[in-house]
Amino acid sequence: MKCAIIGAGAWGTALANVLAENGHDATVWALEPDVAEAINTAHENPRFLPGIVLHGGVRGTTEKPMALEGAELVVLASPSHVLRTVAEDCHDWTLPGARLVVVTKGIERVTLSLMTDVANAALPGRPVVALSGPSFAVEVAARQPTAIVAASRDVADATFVQAAFSSPSFRLYTHDDVTGVELGGALKNVMAVATGISDGLALGFNARAALITRGMAEMMRLGAKLGARPATFAGLAGVGDLVLTCTGALSRNRAVGLEIGRGRTLPDILAGRETVAEGVMTTESANALAEREGVDMPIVTAVHRILFERQPARWALVELMTRGLRGEED
């Protein structure tokens, strides 16, 4: 099968490698000419996925028409803040019946739309599947055991994507709660920033466990308001991804939080990074979405104050600990 991967970051490249190893034709569109050239000449992406030798079937290009021509499967892997623009630019070359696989985790800032809704609007009339779950790109590319979720309201589309990606080291489960799966993947990044801040302040393992657990409660509250099923958050795209991102040393979002907790400013941290930490942008979106829906999300609010309102990190976490007492299930 011809597959197009739109976005040559670490995750897009790792997924292209999975598809190629499964026997598919995988062409990656890269914004950066040096990335496309390295994929084609050296079979690697040293800029975003260093240390990984890619399958020879992975090809790179900077031309979207070349990547999309004849592609039955289109993987949308651009950062959340540019996904709409990039997908709209793919419209004229994307087959009417192509299945879209959205692997970006986030909430669009202005519209507060989930990424599958963005893809539906930019490339209407095509089946859309969300791919999410606990997965560091470098471990997937290194064939370390990984299990994630392919979510669609149409079981045939989810099953199609499951079959395309699944391998002995990369296991996909199907799901039909697209809203829950997407919210889990987006909101866990905010919680990872929070736990990173706590770790940067050296507040201990107890604090980390409390933030992860109460963060899950916030995710479920917002999910329920938006029609997601609570059980979804107990699965791979919920607690699985949350635990990985909040505790894993490879987590970019936790790394940002660590630096904040150690006293660095957000502009200074972001200025030195080439890769995207989605949790920063998702904090703005999640805070706005919680306000719109009237859902209490104190951890999201605290992270927003730290990142965008210059509140000292330690003060914000003290405020969390001194909120009014309540029952755990309230």
C-alpha positions as CSV (number, residue, x, y, z in Angstrom):
1,M,0.0,0.0,0.0
2,K,1.2,3.5,-0.8
3,C,1.4,5.6,2.4
4,A,2.1,9.3,2.8
5,I,3.5,10.6,6.1
6,I,3.0,14.4,6.4
7,G,5.5,15.6,8.9
8,A,9.1,14.3,9.4
9,G,9.5,14.9,13.1
10,A,10.5,12.0,15.4
11,W,7.0,10.5,15.6
12,G,6.2,10.8,11.9
13,T,9.6,9.3,11.0
14,A,9.1,6.4,13.4
15,L,5.7,5.6,12.1
16,A,7.0,5.7,8.5
17,N,9.6,3.2,9.5
18,V,7.0,0.9,11.0
19,L,4.9,1.1,7.8
20,A,8.0,0.4,5.6
21,E,9.0,-2.6,7.8
22,N,5.5,-4.0,7.3
23,G,6.0,-3.9,3.5
24,H,4.3,-0.7,2.7
25,D,5.6,2.1,0.5
26,A,6.2,5.0,2.9
27,T,7.0,8.5,1.7
28,V,7.7,11.2,4.2
29,W,7.0,14.8,3.5
30,A,9.5,17.0,5.3
31,L,9.5,20.8,5.7
32,E,13.3,20.8,6.0
33,P,15.3,19.9,2.8
34,D,18.2,18.5,4.9
35,V,15.8,16.0,6.6
36,A,14.5,14.7,3.3
37,E,18.0,14.4,1.9
38,A,19.3,12.5,5.0
39,I,16.4,10.1,4.8
40,N,17.1,9.3,1.1
41,T,20.9,9.2,1.2
42,A,21.8,8.0,4.7
43,H,18.6,6.3,5.7
44,E,18.4,8.3,8.9
45,N,16.8,11.5,10.3
46,P,19.6,12.9,12.5
47,R,17.8,16.1,13.1
48,F,14.7,14.6,14.8
49,L,15.4,10.9,15.3
50,P,19.1,10.5,15.8
51,G,20.8,7.1,16.2
52,I,18.1,5.2,14.3
53,V,18.8,3.5,10.9
54,L,15.6,3.6,8.8
55,H,14.3,0.9,6.6
56,G,15.3,1.3,3.0
57,G,11.7,1.6,2.0
58,V,11.3,5.0,3.7
59,R,11.7,7.9,1.3
60,G,11.8,11.6,1.9
61,T,10.5,14.5,-0.1
62,T,9.8,18.2,0.3
63,E,7.0,18.1,-2.3
64,K,3.5,17.2,-0.9
65,P,2.2,16.1,-4.4
66,M,5.0,13.6,-4.6
67,A,4.3,12.2,-1.2
68,L,0.5,12.1,-1.6
69,E,0.2,10.8,-5.2
70,G,-1.7,7.5,-5.0
71,A,-1.5,7.3,-1.2
72,E,-4.3,5.2,0.3
73,L,-3.2,6.0,3.8
74,V,-2.2,9.5,4.9
75,V,-0.6,10.0,8.3
76,L,-0.9,13.6,9.6
77,A,2.0,14.1,11.9
78,S,2.5,17.9,11.9
79,P,2.5,19.9,15.2
80,S,-1.0,20.9,16.5
81,H,-0.6,24.6,15.8
82,V,0.1,24.1,12.1
83,L,-2.0,20.9,11.4
84,R,-4.9,22.7,9.9
85,T,-2.7,24.8,7.5
86,V,-0.6,21.8,6.5
87,A,-3.6,19.5,6.0
88,E,-5.5,22.2,3.9
89,D,-2.4,22.4,1.7
90,C,-2.7,18.6,1.1
91,H,-6.3,18.9,-0.2
92,D,-5.7,18.9,-3.9
93,W,-3.4,15.8,-3.9
94,T,-5.2,13.6,-1.4
95,L,-7.3,10.8,-2.8
96,P,-11.0,11.1,-2.1
97,G,-11.1,7.7,-0.5
98,A,-7.8,7.9,1.4
99,R,-7.9,7.1,5.1
100,L,-6.4,9.8,7.3
101,V,-4.5,8.8,10.4
102,V,-4.1,11.7,12.8
103,V,-1.1,11.1,15.2
104,T,-0.9,14.7,16.5
105,K,-1.9,15.1,20.1
106,G,-3.4,18.5,21.0
107,I,-6.3,20.9,21.1
108,E,-6.4,23.7,18.5
109,R,-5.9,27.0,20.2
110,V,-8.5,29.3,18.5
111,T,-11.3,26.8,17.8
112,L,-10.6,24.4,20.7
113,S,-11.1,21.6,18.2
114,L,-9.6,18.1,18.6
115,M,-7.1,17.1,15.9
116,T,-9.5,14.7,14.1
117,D,-12.0,17.5,13.8
118,V,-9.3,19.7,12.3
119,A,-8.5,17.0,9.8
120,N,-12.1,16.5,9.0
121,A,-12.5,20.2,8.3
122,A,-9.3,20.5,6.2
123,L,-9.8,17.3,4.2
124,P,-13.6,16.6,4.3
125,G,-15.3,13.4,3.2
126,R,-12.4,11.1,4.1
127,P,-12.3,8.5,6.9
128,V,-10.3,9.7,9.9
129,V,-8.6,7.6,12.6
130,A,-6.9,8.9,15.7
131,L,-3.7,7.1,16.8
132,S,-2.7,7.6,20.4
133,G,-1.2,5.9,23.4
134,P,2.1,5.5,25.4
135,S,4.8,5.7,22.8
136,F,8.2,7.4,22.7
137,A,9.2,7.6,19.0
138,V,12.8,6.4,19.5
139,E,11.6,3.2,21.3
140,V,9.1,2.5,18.5
141,A,11.8,3.0,15.9
142,A,14.1,0.7,17.9
143,R,11.4,-2.0,17.8
144,Q,10.9,-2.0,21.6
145,P,7.5,-3.4,22.6
146,T,4.7,-0.8,22.3
147,A,0.9,-0.9,22.5
148,I,-1.3,2.0,21.4
149,V,-4.9,2.6,20.1
150,A,-6.5,3.3,16.7
151,A,-9.7,5.1,17.4
152,S,-12.6,5.7,14.9
153,R,-16.4,5.7,15.1
154,D,-16.2,3.3,12.1
155,V,-14.8,-0.1,13.2
156,A,-13.7,-0.9,9.6
157,D,-11.5,2.2,9.4
158,A,-10.0,1.4,12.8
159,T,-9.4,-2.2,11.9
160,F,-7.8,-1.1,8.6
161,V,-5.3,1.1,10.4
162,Q,-4.7,-1.6,13.0
163,A,-3.7,-4.0,10.3
164,A,-1.4,-1.6,8.5
165,F,0.7,-0.7,11.5
166,S,0.7,-3.8,13.7
167,S,3.9,-5.8,14.0
168,P,5.5,-8.1,16.5
169,S,6.8,-5.1,18.4
170,F,4.0,-2.6,17.7
171,R,0.6,-3.6,18.8
172,L,-2.6,-1.7,18.0
173,Y,-5.9,-2.0,19.7
174,T,-9.1,-0.6,18.2
175,H,-11.4,1.9,20.0
176,D,-14.5,3.8,19.1
177,D,-14.4,6.6,21.7
178,V,-12.5,9.1,19.6
179,T,-13.1,12.0,21.9
180,G,-11.8,10.2,25.0
181,V,-8.7,8.9,23.1
182,E,-7.9,12.3,21.8
183,L,-8.4,14.1,25.1
184,G,-6.3,11.6,26.9
185,G,-3.4,12.1,24.4
186,A,-3.7,15.9,24.6
187,L,-4.3,16.6,28.3
188,K,-1.6,14.2,29.6
189,N,1.0,16.6,28.1
190,V,-0.2,19.3,30.5
191,M,0.0,16.9,33.4
192,A,3.5,16.0,32.3
193,V,4.5,19.7,32.5
194,A,3.0,19.8,36.0
195,T,4.9,16.7,37.2
196,G,8.1,18.0,35.7
197,I,7.7,21.3,37.6
198,S,7.1,19.3,40.8
199,D,10.2,17.2,40.2
200,G,12.2,20.3,39.3
201,L,11.2,21.8,42.7
202,A,12.3,18.5,44.3
203,L,8.9,18.0,45.9
204,G,9.2,14.2,46.0
205,F,7.5,11.1,44.7
206,N,4.4,11.6,46.8
207,A,3.7,14.9,45.1
208,R,4.3,13.4,41.7
209,A,1.8,10.5,42.4
210,A,-0.8,13.0,43.6
211,L,-0.4,15.2,40.5
212,I,-0.7,12.2,38.2
213,T,-3.8,10.8,40.0
214,R,-5.6,14.1,40.4
215,G,-4.6,15.0,36.9
216,M,-6.4,11.9,35.7
217,A,-9.5,13.1,37.6
218,E,-9.4,16.4,35.8
219,M,-9.0,14.7,32.4
220,M,-12.0,12.5,33.1
221,R,-14.2,15.4,34.2
222,L,-13.6,17.3,31.0
223,G,-14.0,14.1,29.0
224,A,-17.3,13.4,30.5
225,K,-18.5,16.9,29.8
226,L,-17.6,16.5,26.1
227,G,-19.2,13.0,25.8
228,A,-16.2,10.7,26.3
229,R,-16.6,7.5,28.3
230,P,-14.8,7.4,31.7
231,A,-13.5,3.8,30.9
232,T,-11.4,5.2,28.0
233,F,-9.2,7.1,30.5
234,A,-8.4,3.8,32.2
235,G,-6.8,2.5,29.0
236,L,-3.7,3.0,26.9
237,A,-4.7,6.5,25.6
238,G,-5.5,7.6,29.2
239,V,-3.6,6.3,32.2
240,G,-1.0,4.5,30.0
241,D,0.0,7.6,28.1
242,L,-0.3,9.7,31.3
243,V,2.1,7.6,33.3
244,L,4.6,7.3,30.6
245,T,4.7,11.0,29.8
246,C,4.8,12.1,33.5
247,T,7.6,9.7,34.5
248,G,9.6,8.9,31.4
249,A,13.0,10.5,31.0
250,L,12.4,10.9,27.2
251,S,9.3,13.1,27.8
252,R,9.7,16.5,26.2
253,N,6.8,17.9,28.2
254,R,8.2,16.7,31.5
255,A,11.6,18.1,30.5
256,V,10.1,21.6,30.0
257,G,8.4,21.3,33.5
258,L,11.7,20.3,35.0
259,E,13.4,23.4,33.7
260,I,10.6,25.6,34.9
261,G,10.8,24.1,38.4
262,R,14.5,24.7,38.4
263,G,14.0,28.4,37.8
264,R,14.3,28.9,34.0
265,T,11.8,31.0,32.1
266,L,9.6,29.6,29.4
267,P,10.9,31.8,26.6
268,D,14.4,30.8,27.4
269,I,13.5,27.1,27.4
270,L,11.6,27.2,24.1
271,A,14.3,29.3,22.4
272,G,16.8,26.5,22.8
273,R,14.5,23.7,21.5
274,E,14.0,22.6,17.9
275,T,11.3,20.0,18.8
276,V,7.8,20.8,19.9
277,A,6.6,20.3,23.5
278,E,2.8,20.1,22.8
279,G,2.0,20.5,26.5
280,V,2.8,24.2,26.4
281,M,0.3,25.0,23.7
282,T,-2.2,22.5,25.0
283,T,-2.1,24.3,28.4
284,E,-3.6,27.4,26.8
285,S,-6.2,25.4,24.9
286,A,-7.1,23.2,27.8
287,N,-7.5,26.1,30.1
288,A,-9.8,27.9,27.6
289,L,-11.8,24.7,27.0
290,A,-12.3,24.1,30.7
291,E,-13.5,27.7,31.1
292,R,-15.9,27.3,28.2
293,E,-17.3,24.1,29.5
294,G,-17.5,25.2,33.1
295,V,-15.2,22.3,34.3
296,D,-13.0,22.6,37.3
297,M,-9.4,21.8,36.3
298,P,-7.1,23.2,39.0
299,I,-3.9,21.6,37.8
300,V,-4.4,22.9,34.3
301,T,-5.1,26.3,35.8
302,A,-2.0,26.2,38.0
303,V,0.2,25.2,35.0
304,H,-1.4,28.1,32.9
305,R,-0.5,30.6,35.7
306,I,3.0,29.4,35.9
307,L,3.7,29.3,32.1
308,F,1.7,32.4,31.0
309,E,1.0,34.6,34.0
310,R,4.4,34.5,35.6
311,Q,3.2,33.0,38.9
312,P,6.1,31.4,40.8
313,A,5.9,27.6,40.5
314,R,6.2,26.9,44.2
315,W,3.3,29.3,45.0
316,A,1.1,27.7,42.4
317,L,1.6,24.2,43.8
318,V,1.1,25.5,47.4
319,E,-2.3,26.9,46.2
320,L,-3.2,23.4,44.9
321,M,-2.4,21.9,48.3
322,T,-4.4,24.5,50.2
323,R,-7.6,24.4,48.2
324,G,-10.9,23.8,50.0
325,L,-11.1,20.3,51.4
326,R,-13.5,17.9,49.6
327,G,-14.3,14.3,48.9
328,E,-12.1,12.5,46.4
329,E,-15.0,11.6,44.2
330,D,-16.7,15.0,44.3
